[in-house]
Amino acid sequence: MKILVLGAGFGGLELTATLSELFGDALDLTLIDGSEGFVFGFSKFDVMFGRTTADAVLHRYADIVKPGVRFVPTTIRTIDPSARRVQTDAGDFDADILVVALGADLDPAATPGLLEGGYEFYTEPGAFALREVLHNFAGGQVIVGVTSLPFKCPPAPSEAALLVHDLLAERGLLDRSQISLVMPLPVPIPPSPAASDLLLTTFAERGIVWHPGRFVEALDPERRVALLSDDTELPYDLFLGVPVHRAPDVVLSSGLATDGWVGVDPFTLETAYPGVYAIGDVASVGTPKAGVFAEGQAKIVADRIAALLRQESSNAAYDGHGVCYLEFGQRAVAKVDVTFAPGSAPVGSIEGPSSQIVADKAAFGTSRVERWFGSAAG
């Protein structure tokens, strides 16, 4: 049985690793991605704020060593979900089981003025370029602004504001600076009131101005103002934006997408097409778009595929659970535990922030790299 996985992010890598561990050389799985390698979302902050280098956080797909797995570095041109056939620059691929894990594309150009008058920190090139920008910033009005919904990793804008505060404090620039955070959400992390309350208290303590329930519609580079969705304006010297998110064009043209994203069964992650699954940011599941949720979805799909390979049945069902790490600045990290169970209101809790959870977060990343890029034996 041929398995074809499109996209080597959290979901694609976890699915591949799980099936390789279960079936070894008996597995026939092809993993396709056009990027050079994988970068954790939280590693972008490490580069932005001078903790490490871009090369150090890149985990190259060429290093994947997994029995039963073939990695193909190429660009996907078309997806035919009915035939489970994919056309790429490296040729055509047919599958018995197709898993679409292509994530969300980011479109900074969709926000007028963003490319000309500001910066974004969600793409790898954008985040990495900000390392020098932040290093040279002499203080002033800083806006961290979200431009649309949905967006990946909902805690990230709050983290960016807190880490910018750290940077300015370390350089003695707070007296000439002001940080504003603009988000379309009513609170920073809606499923966890405790996490939201703690963030809002921290913002107030550190003088970060919170602008909820609105988003940034455009920038006016000449006037150096951000135009908000409530018809107000905010002046800025440095704008750090969360760009518009979209499903990749190859997914939109395939017929898989409904309402902009791939609709799936919230428990099994199956699409309307037999033998075709979608996981992670590209799928409309009811959870936030974040790597930990893609990882959880991959485990369910892996279980169901494994049952097919063994000619068994599977009762594995996705529960919408995930744990995210949240940078609070001042060398402290919190852990947010949330569950988006289908048909139920989301619930969440928070642990920390503390310096101890910093090590926990590092171990999280290390364990995934070892699991996804190492051999099945090691």
C-alpha positions as CSV (number, residue, x, y, z in Angstrom):
1,M,0.0,0.0,0.0
2,K,1.5,3.3,-1.1
3,I,1.3,6.2,1.3
4,L,2.0,9.7,0.1
5,V,2.4,12.6,2.6
6,L,2.5,16.2,1.3
7,G,4.3,18.5,3.6
8,A,7.1,18.0,6.2
9,G,6.0,20.2,9.1
10,F,4.9,19.0,12.5
11,G,2.1,16.8,11.1
12,G,3.9,15.3,8.2
13,L,7.1,14.5,10.2
14,E,5.2,13.0,13.1
15,L,3.1,10.8,10.8
16,T,6.1,9.6,9.0
17,A,8.1,8.9,12.1
18,T,5.2,6.9,13.7
19,L,4.6,4.7,10.7
20,S,8.3,4.1,10.2
21,E,8.6,3.0,13.8
22,L,5.7,0.6,13.4
23,F,6.5,-0.9,10.0
24,G,10.2,-0.3,9.2
25,D,11.3,-1.4,5.7
26,A,7.9,-2.9,5.0
27,L,6.5,0.6,4.8
28,D,6.1,2.3,1.4
29,L,5.8,6.0,2.2
30,T,6.9,9.0,0.2
31,L,7.2,12.4,1.9
32,I,7.3,15.4,-0.3
33,D,8.3,19.0,0.6
34,G,9.9,21.8,-1.4
35,S,11.7,23.4,1.5
36,E,15.3,22.8,2.6
37,G,14.4,21.9,6.1
38,F,12.2,22.4,9.1
39,V,12.3,25.2,11.6
40,F,10.3,25.2,14.9
41,G,8.1,28.3,15.2
42,F,9.6,29.2,18.6
43,S,13.1,29.0,17.0
44,K,12.3,32.1,14.9
45,F,12.2,34.2,18.1
46,D,15.6,32.7,19.1
47,V,17.1,34.1,15.9
48,M,15.2,37.4,16.0
49,F,16.4,38.2,19.4
50,G,20.0,37.2,18.9
51,R,20.0,33.9,20.9
52,T,21.2,31.8,18.0
53,T,21.7,31.8,14.2
54,A,19.4,30.9,11.4
55,D,21.6,28.0,10.3
56,A,21.6,26.5,13.8
57,V,17.8,26.2,13.9
58,L,17.4,24.6,10.4
59,H,16.9,20.9,10.5
60,R,17.6,19.7,7.0
61,Y,15.3,17.2,5.3
62,A,18.3,15.6,3.7
63,D,19.2,14.3,7.2
64,I,16.0,12.3,7.6
65,V,16.9,8.6,8.1
66,K,13.8,6.5,8.4
67,P,13.2,2.9,7.2
68,G,10.4,2.7,4.6
69,V,10.5,6.4,4.0
70,R,11.6,8.2,0.8
71,F,11.9,11.9,1.0
72,V,11.5,13.8,-2.3
73,P,12.5,17.5,-2.4
74,T,10.3,19.0,-5.0
75,T,7.5,21.5,-5.7
76,I,3.9,20.2,-5.9
77,R,2.0,21.4,-8.9
78,T,-1.4,19.7,-8.8
79,I,-3.3,17.5,-6.5
80,D,-6.1,15.2,-7.7
81,P,-7.8,13.9,-4.6
82,S,-10.3,11.7,-6.5
83,A,-7.4,9.7,-8.1
84,R,-5.0,10.3,-5.2
85,R,-2.5,11.5,-7.8
86,V,0.0,14.4,-7.4
87,Q,2.0,16.1,-10.1
88,T,5.4,17.6,-9.1
89,D,8.5,18.9,-10.7
90,A,10.0,15.5,-9.9
91,G,7.3,13.6,-11.7
92,D,3.9,12.2,-10.9
93,F,3.0,10.2,-7.7
94,D,0.1,7.9,-7.1
95,A,-1.1,6.7,-3.7
96,D,-3.5,4.4,-2.0
97,I,-3.5,6.8,1.0
98,L,-2.9,10.5,0.6
99,V,-2.2,12.8,3.5
100,V,-2.2,16.6,2.9
101,A,-0.1,18.4,5.5
102,L,0.9,21.5,3.5
103,G,0.3,24.1,6.3
104,A,-0.8,27.6,5.7
105,D,0.9,30.0,3.2
106,L,1.7,33.5,4.5
107,D,0.9,36.6,2.4
108,P,2.4,39.8,3.7
109,A,1.6,41.5,0.4
110,A,-2.2,41.1,1.2
111,T,-1.9,43.9,3.8
112,P,-1.3,47.3,2.0
113,G,1.9,48.9,3.1
114,L,3.3,46.0,5.1
115,L,6.1,45.2,2.8
116,E,7.0,48.8,2.2
117,G,6.6,50.2,5.8
118,G,6.9,47.3,8.2
119,Y,8.2,43.8,9.0
120,E,6.6,40.4,9.6
121,F,7.9,37.8,11.9
122,Y,6.0,34.7,10.8
123,T,7.9,33.6,7.7
124,E,11.4,32.3,8.2
125,P,13.0,35.0,6.0
126,G,11.0,37.7,7.7
127,A,11.9,36.6,11.2
128,F,15.5,36.0,10.4
129,A,15.9,39.5,8.7
130,L,14.5,41.1,11.9
131,R,17.6,40.0,13.8
132,E,19.6,42.9,12.4
133,V,16.6,45.3,12.5
134,L,16.0,44.7,16.2
135,H,19.8,44.9,16.9
136,N,19.9,48.4,15.4
137,F,16.6,49.7,16.7
138,A,17.1,52.8,18.9
139,G,13.7,52.8,20.5
140,G,10.4,54.4,19.7
141,Q,6.8,53.4,19.1
142,V,6.6,49.7,18.5
143,I,3.4,47.9,17.2
144,V,3.0,44.2,17.2
145,G,-0.1,43.7,15.0
146,V,-2.3,40.9,13.6
147,T,-3.7,41.5,10.2
148,S,-6.4,38.8,9.9
149,L,-7.9,35.6,11.2
150,P,-7.1,32.8,11.5
151,F,-3.4,33.0,12.3
152,K,-0.9,30.4,13.5
153,C,0.2,30.0,17.1
154,P,-2.2,32.5,18.8
155,P,0.3,33.2,21.7
156,A,3.0,34.4,19.4
157,P,2.0,38.0,19.1
158,S,1.9,38.3,22.9
159,E,5.3,36.6,23.1
160,A,6.7,39.1,20.5
161,A,5.5,42.1,22.5
162,L,7.1,40.7,25.8
163,L,10.4,39.8,24.1
164,V,10.6,43.3,22.5
165,H,10.0,44.7,26.0
166,D,13.0,42.6,27.3
167,L,15.2,43.9,24.5
168,L,14.3,47.5,25.1
169,A,14.8,47.1,28.9
170,E,18.2,45.5,28.4
171,R,19.3,48.5,26.3
172,G,17.9,51.2,28.6
173,L,15.4,52.3,25.9
174,L,12.1,51.9,27.7
175,D,11.9,55.6,28.6
176,R,11.8,56.5,25.0
177,S,9.6,53.6,23.8
178,Q,6.0,52.3,23.8
179,I,4.9,48.9,22.8
180,S,1.3,48.3,21.5
181,L,-0.2,44.9,20.8
182,V,-3.1,44.8,18.3
183,M,-5.2,41.6,18.1
184,P,-8.6,40.7,16.8
185,L,-9.3,38.5,19.8
186,P,-11.1,39.7,22.9
187,V,-8.3,38.3,25.1
188,P,-4.8,37.0,24.3
189,I,-5.7,33.3,24.6
190,P,-9.5,32.8,24.6
191,P,-9.6,29.1,25.6
192,S,-7.6,29.7,28.8
193,P,-8.9,32.5,30.9
194,A,-6.1,32.0,33.4
195,A,-3.4,32.4,30.7
196,S,-5.2,35.5,29.3
197,D,-5.5,37.1,32.8
198,L,-1.9,36.5,33.5
199,L,-0.8,38.0,30.2
200,L,-3.0,41.1,30.6
201,T,-1.6,41.6,34.1
202,T,1.9,41.2,32.7
203,F,1.2,43.7,29.9
204,A,0.0,46.2,32.5
205,E,3.0,45.7,34.7
206,R,5.4,46.3,31.8
207,G,3.5,49.1,30.1
208,I,2.5,47.2,27.0
209,V,-0.7,48.7,25.6
210,W,-3.3,46.1,24.7
211,H,-5.7,46.8,21.8
212,P,-8.2,43.9,21.6
213,G,-11.0,43.2,19.1
214,R,-9.4,44.8,16.1
215,F,-6.8,44.1,13.5
216,V,-4.4,46.1,11.3
217,E,-5.9,46.7,7.9
218,A,-3.0,48.6,6.4
219,L,0.1,50.6,7.0
220,D,0.7,54.1,5.7
221,P,4.5,54.1,5.3
222,E,4.8,57.8,4.5
223,R,2.9,58.9,7.7
224,R,4.2,56.0,9.7
225,V,0.8,55.0,11.0
226,A,-1.1,51.7,11.2
227,L,-4.7,51.8,10.1
228,L,-6.9,49.7,12.3
229,S,-10.2,48.0,11.6
230,D,-12.1,50.3,13.9
231,D,-11.1,53.3,11.8
232,T,-8.4,54.5,14.3
233,E,-4.7,54.9,13.7
234,L,-1.6,54.2,15.7
235,P,1.8,55.8,15.0
236,Y,4.8,53.6,14.8
237,D,8.6,53.6,14.4
238,L,8.8,49.8,14.1
239,F,5.9,47.6,13.0
240,L,6.1,43.8,13.6
241,G,3.1,42.1,11.8
242,V,1.4,38.8,11.6
243,P,0.6,38.4,7.9
244,V,-2.5,37.1,6.2
245,H,-2.7,33.3,6.2
246,R,-4.1,31.3,3.3
247,A,-4.3,27.7,2.2
248,P,-1.7,27.0,-0.4
249,D,-2.8,27.7,-4.0
250,V,-2.2,24.0,-5.0
251,V,-4.8,23.0,-2.3
252,L,-7.3,25.7,-3.3
253,S,-7.2,24.6,-6.9
254,S,-7.5,20.9,-6.1
255,G,-11.1,21.1,-4.9
256,L,-10.2,20.0,-1.4
257,A,-10.8,23.3,0.2
258,T,-14.2,24.5,1.5
259,D,-14.4,28.0,3.0
260,G,-10.7,28.5,2.3
261,W,-9.4,25.4,4.2
262,V,-9.7,21.7,3.9
263,G,-12.8,20.3,5.6
264,V,-12.3,17.1,7.5
265,D,-14.1,14.8,9.9
266,P,-13.0,16.4,13.3
267,F,-12.5,12.9,14.9
268,T,-10.8,11.0,12.0
269,L,-9.3,13.8,9.9
270,E,-10.7,12.2,6.8
271,T,-11.7,14.5,3.9
272,A,-14.7,14.0,1.7
273,Y,-12.5,12.0,-0.7
274,P,-11.9,8.3,0.2
275,G,-8.4,7.6,1.3
276,V,-7.5,11.3,1.6
277,Y,-6.7,12.9,5.0
278,A,-5.7,16.5,5.9
279,I,-3.9,17.5,9.1
280,G,-2.3,20.6,10.6
281,D,-2.8,24.2,9.5
282,V,-4.3,23.4,6.1
283,A,-7.2,21.6,7.7
284,S,-10.4,23.1,9.3
285,V,-10.7,21.0,12.5
286,G,-11.8,23.5,15.1
287,T,-8.4,23.8,16.8
288,P,-5.9,26.7,16.5
289,K,-3.4,26.5,13.8
290,A,-0.3,25.3,15.7
291,G,2.3,22.6,15.5
292,V,1.2,20.7,18.6
293,F,-2.3,20.3,17.2
294,A,-0.9,19.1,13.9
295,E,1.2,16.6,15.8
296,G,-1.8,15.3,17.7
297,Q,-3.8,14.9,14.5
298,A,-0.9,13.0,12.9
299,K,-1.0,10.5,15.7
300,I,-4.6,9.7,15.0
301,V,-4.1,9.4,11.2
302,A,-1.1,7.2,11.8
303,D,-3.1,4.9,14.0
304,R,-5.9,4.7,11.4
305,I,-3.4,4.0,8.5
306,A,-1.6,1.4,10.6
307,A,-4.9,-0.4,11.1
308,L,-5.5,-0.4,7.4
309,L,-2.1,-1.9,6.7
310,R,-2.8,-4.6,9.3
311,Q,-6.3,-5.1,7.9
312,E,-7.7,-4.2,11.3
313,S,-10.2,-1.5,12.5
314,S,-9.2,1.6,14.4
315,N,-11.2,3.6,17.0
316,A,-8.6,6.3,17.3
317,A,-10.3,9.7,17.4
318,Y,-8.8,13.2,17.7
319,D,-9.5,14.9,21.0
320,G,-8.3,18.4,20.2
321,H,-5.7,18.5,23.0
322,G,-2.4,20.4,22.9
323,V,0.2,21.9,25.1
324,C,1.9,25.2,24.0
325,Y,4.9,27.0,25.4
326,L,4.5,30.7,26.0
327,E,7.5,33.1,26.4
328,F,6.9,35.6,29.1
329,G,10.2,37.4,28.8
330,Q,12.6,37.8,31.7
331,R,13.9,34.3,31.0
332,A,10.6,32.7,32.0
333,V,8.3,30.4,30.1
334,A,4.8,29.1,30.8
335,K,3.0,26.0,29.6
336,V,-0.6,26.3,28.3
337,D,-2.7,23.2,28.2
338,V,-5.8,23.5,26.1
339,T,-8.4,21.1,24.7
340,F,-10.8,21.9,21.8
341,A,-13.0,18.8,21.9
342,P,-15.4,18.7,18.9
343,G,-18.9,19.8,20.0
344,S,-17.7,21.2,23.3
345,A,-16.4,24.6,24.5
346,P,-12.6,24.8,24.7
347,V,-11.0,24.6,28.1
348,G,-7.4,25.5,29.1
349,S,-5.0,26.0,32.0
350,I,-1.6,27.4,32.5
351,E,1.5,26.4,34.4
352,G,4.2,28.9,35.3
353,P,5.8,31.1,34.0
354,S,9.0,29.9,35.5
355,S,12.7,29.4,34.6
356,Q,12.2,25.6,35.0
357,I,9.9,25.4,32.1
358,V,12.6,26.9,29.9
359,A,14.4,23.5,30.1
360,D,11.1,21.7,29.4
361,K,10.6,23.7,26.2
362,A,14.1,22.9,25.1
363,A,13.6,19.2,25.7
364,F,10.4,19.3,23.7
365,G,12.3,20.5,20.7
366,T,15.2,18.2,21.1
367,S,13.0,15.1,21.5
368,R,11.2,15.9,18.2
369,V,14.3,16.4,16.3
370,E,15.7,13.1,17.5
371,R,12.4,11.4,16.7
372,W,11.7,12.9,13.3
373,F,15.3,13.1,11.9
374,G,17.0,10.2,13.6
375,S,16.8,6.5,12.7
376,A,14.0,4.3,13.9
377,A,16.5,2.5,16.1
378,G,17.9,5.7,17.7
